[in-house]
Amino acid sequence: MSRKIKRSDCYGCYNEEYHCGLGGSKKCWSFDTAKVEKGRKQHRDTLPKNYKGIWVLIPNCYIYIDGFIERT
């Protein structure tokens, strides 16, 4: 399942926090080509065998600073 990205999907992404606003931009450079896909965030201190996070729609360009995105 994937769909076109919305601006509200970018909340908390490294690119959205760091690159948005540079040069007067309102979005990062990945926004126009991004799709939203099923995945889940996993913190770097959580072992994969113990992780039980829920699957949610996350942009395929999303950069999670404190861990990684597990995709289906």
Secondary structure as UniProt FT lines:
FT   STRAND          2..4
FT   HELIX           7..10
FT   TURN            11..12
FT   HELIX           14..18
FT   TURN            19..21
FT   HELIX           22..24
FT   TURN            29..30
FT   HELIX           31..33
FT   STRAND          35..43
FT   TURN            44..45
FT   HELIX           48..50
FT   STRAND          56..59
FT   TURN            60..61
FT   TURN            65..66
FT   STRAND          67..71
//
